[in-house]
Amino acid sequence: MEGLESKGPSPAPTGVGHRPDDSTMPIYEYACEQCHEVFEELVVRRSDEGEVRCPACSSATVARVMSKPAQSRSGGSSAGGGCGPVG
């Protein structure tokens, strides 16, 4: 039949259960405005963010804070291979 030829593998399905990158998890860092505890929380859906509670005092008055980026722990020497000027 004309027009029905295969053009390679079909794309991965989207929807429930599909995560484009299984190596990352949405873990956010929060600070409690009551007791100032800083903690991490797994938040899968943005709508779940309203349910975040401080593990120390159970307060819902928390704010997301900027976290330090994770450092790569790849093997090799510490000289070269990173971002920065060469030579």
C-alpha positions as CSV (number, residue, x, y, z in Angstrom):
1,M,0.0,0.0,0.0
2,E,1.2,3.4,-0.8
3,G,2.0,5.9,2.0
4,L,2.2,3.2,4.8
5,E,5.9,2.5,4.7
6,S,7.7,2.4,8.0
7,K,10.0,5.3,8.9
8,G,11.8,3.7,11.8
9,P,10.8,2.9,15.3
10,S,7.6,4.6,16.6
11,P,8.1,7.1,19.4
12,A,7.8,6.1,23.0
13,P,4.2,6.3,24.3
14,T,3.4,9.4,26.4
15,G,0.9,9.6,29.3
16,V,0.5,7.8,32.6
17,G,3.7,6.0,33.7
18,H,5.9,7.6,31.1
19,R,8.9,9.6,32.3
20,P,11.1,11.1,29.6
21,D,14.2,10.7,31.9
22,D,14.2,8.1,34.6
23,S,17.5,9.2,36.0
24,T,16.1,12.4,37.6
25,M,13.6,12.8,40.3
26,P,11.8,16.0,41.3
27,I,13.4,16.5,44.7
28,Y,13.1,20.0,46.0
29,E,14.6,21.7,48.9
30,Y,12.4,23.6,51.3
31,A,12.8,25.9,54.4
32,C,10.3,26.0,57.2
33,E,9.2,29.5,58.0
34,Q,8.3,28.5,61.5
35,C,11.3,26.6,62.8
36,H,13.8,27.3,59.9
37,E,14.5,23.6,59.3
38,V,15.8,23.0,55.7
39,F,14.7,19.7,54.2
40,E,14.2,17.9,50.9
41,E,10.9,16.6,49.6
42,L,10.0,14.5,46.6
43,V,7.2,16.3,44.7
44,V,5.9,14.4,41.7
45,R,3.1,16.7,40.7
46,R,3.1,20.5,41.1
47,S,-0.4,20.2,42.7
48,D,1.2,18.1,45.5
49,E,3.4,21.0,46.6
50,G,0.6,22.4,48.8
51,E,0.8,19.2,50.9
52,V,4.5,19.6,51.8
53,R,5.0,19.7,55.6
54,C,8.1,20.4,57.7
55,P,9.4,17.1,59.1
56,A,10.5,18.8,62.3
57,C,7.4,20.8,63.4
58,S,4.7,19.7,60.8
59,S,4.1,23.3,59.7
60,A,2.7,23.8,56.2
61,T,4.4,27.2,56.1
62,V,7.3,26.3,53.9
63,A,9.1,27.9,51.0
64,R,11.1,26.3,48.2
65,V,14.7,27.4,48.2
66,M,17.4,27.2,45.6
67,S,19.6,24.1,46.0
68,K,23.2,23.8,45.0
69,P,23.5,21.8,41.8
70,A,24.7,18.2,42.2
71,Q,28.3,17.7,41.3
72,S,29.2,15.1,38.7
73,R,31.0,12.1,40.2
74,S,32.5,10.7,37.1
75,G,35.8,9.0,37.2
76,G,39.0,10.5,35.9
77,S,41.4,13.1,37.0
78,S,40.3,16.5,38.4
79,A,42.5,18.3,35.9
80,G,40.7,19.0,32.6
81,G,37.4,17.7,31.3
82,G,35.4,20.4,33.1
83,C,34.0,23.7,31.9
84,G,36.4,26.5,31.6
85,P,39.2,27.9,29.4
86,V,41.5,25.6,27.6
87,G,45.2,26.4,27.3
